[in-house]
Amino acid sequence: MENHFALFGMTPRFTIDASVLDAAYRDLQGRVHPDKFAAASDAEKRVAMQWATRANEAYQTLKSPLKRAGYLCELNGIDLAIESNTHMPTAFLMQQMAWREALEEARDTKDLSALEGVESELRAARAQQLADITALLDDAQYATAGERVRQLMFIEKFGDEVGRAFEALEA
């Protein structure tokens, strides 16, 4: 089975042109969409549905920087071991603790300004992680990139938590 990049005729790299991905996806969907097979046999309909599903999955993976980074690591033999590998650099663990404390304090005091500060720090950390991941993956340093991808996963997940804190304050 060809990889997601090959499915869309793209080179397996982290840096991609989103418009090229979108165009390739639309082209593929135009060829395999199940509606085009309405008069086909059941077997042909099943195959069309499988291709459409695969195209959707590949597109969603490549469209998301986090998913694309993880996918590139996996393609190159790096198991992110998300469920079992909890090792993080000490500095990153300390940063996590500081963010958690700041989030808890902002929640407890219902301090919107403090919450915005946490969100701002997370945005900056996310941007830095993505820049680092881009450089590492495009330079084929997959193992190091895998460590950064796991850190980005934490940042994204924590960002969701911050979002819920905003919702709770606004409610």
N, C-alpha and C positions, 0 to 999 in steps of 0.2 A: 504494500500500500504506500502510495507516495505521501510525502509530508505535506503539511498545510501550505508551505511556501510554494512547493512545486505545483500543487493544485491550482494556484493562482498565477503560475509562471513567474514567480519572484525568487530572487536570490535569498537564501537563508541568512539574514542579517537583522540586527535589532533595529537599525535605522531604516525605516521604510517610508515610502511616499504614500500617505493615506489616500490620496486621490487615485493612485494606481491600484491600491488594494480595493477601494470602492468600485472602480470601473471593472476590475477583474471579477469581483464578486457578482456585480450586476450581470455581466456577460455570462458567467457560469450559471447563475440562477435562471437567466433567460433560456438557457439550453436544457436545464434539468428540472425546472419547476413542475410539480405534479399536475398542474392545470393543463400543461401542454400534452399530457398523456391521458386525458380524460377518456378518449376512445380506444386506448391501448388495452392489451391483455392485462390480467391481474398481475402477472409476473413483471411485465414492463412497468406497471404502476408502482410495484414494490421497489424495483430498482431505482426508478425516478425519485421516489420518496427517500430512499437511502442516500442517493447522491445529494438531494436537496438538504437533508439533515447534515450530511458531512460538510457541505459547503457552508451551512450556517455555523456549525461548530468551529470550522477552520477560520471563518471570518471573525467570529467573536473572540477567538484566541489571539489572532494577529492584530486585531483592532485595539485591544487592551495592552498598554505597555507592560503591566505586571504579568499578565498571562503570556504575552509574547516572550518576555524575558525567561520565565520559567520553562516555557516550551523549548526555547533555544538551548537552555541548559540541559534539558532532558534529551533533546536530539543529539547532544554531544556527550552523552554518557554521564551526566551529573545528576544524581538522584538527590533532590532537595530534602528528602526525608523529613517532610514537614511535620508529620505526626510524632516522630521519635527524636529528631535532632533539635534540641533546645539550646545548644551552645551558641552564644553570642559574645562578641568582644565586650570586655568589661566596660569600656567607655559607652557603648551603646546600651548596656544594661543600666548603667547609672543614669543615662538620659531618659530611658523608659521610666525609671523610678521618679525622676524629677517631673516628667510630664504627668504621670499618674497622680502625684501629690498636688500638682497645680490644678489638675482637673477636679479632684476631690474638693479642694479648697474653693474653687470657683462654683462648684455645685452647691456646697454647704452654705456659702455666703450669697448664692444667687448673683454672683458678680459677672455680668455680661462682658465687661471690659477684660477681665482676667481670662474668661473663656475665649474671647477673641484673640488674646495674646497666645494662648495655647494653640489655637487653630493656625495662627500666623507662623509660629515655630514649626508646626507640623508641615505646613505648606513648603516652608524653606527646606526642611529636612527631606521631604519627598522630592523636591526639585534636585537637591544635591545627590540623593540616592539614584535618581533616574539618570543624571549626568554621569555619575560614576559607572552605573550599569551599562549605559550606552558605550562608554569608552572601553570598558572591559570586554563586553560581548563583541563589539566590532573589531576588537584586537584579539579575539579568540581566547581570552583568559576566562574560560568557563567555570572553573572551580571557584575562583575568587568572586566572579559574578554571582554564582549560586549563593554565596554567603550574603552578598548584598541584596539579592532577591528576597531571601528570607527576612532580612531587616525591613525591606520595603513592604513585605506582607504585614509585618507588625504595624508599620506606620499606617498602612491603609486600614487595617482593622481598628486601630486606635482612633483613626480619623472618623470612622463610623460611630465610635463611642462618643466622640466629641460632638458629632452631628446630633446624636440622640440627646445629649446634654443641652444643646441649643433648643431642641424641640421641647424639652421639659421646662426650660426657662420661659419659653414663649407661650406655653399652655396656661 
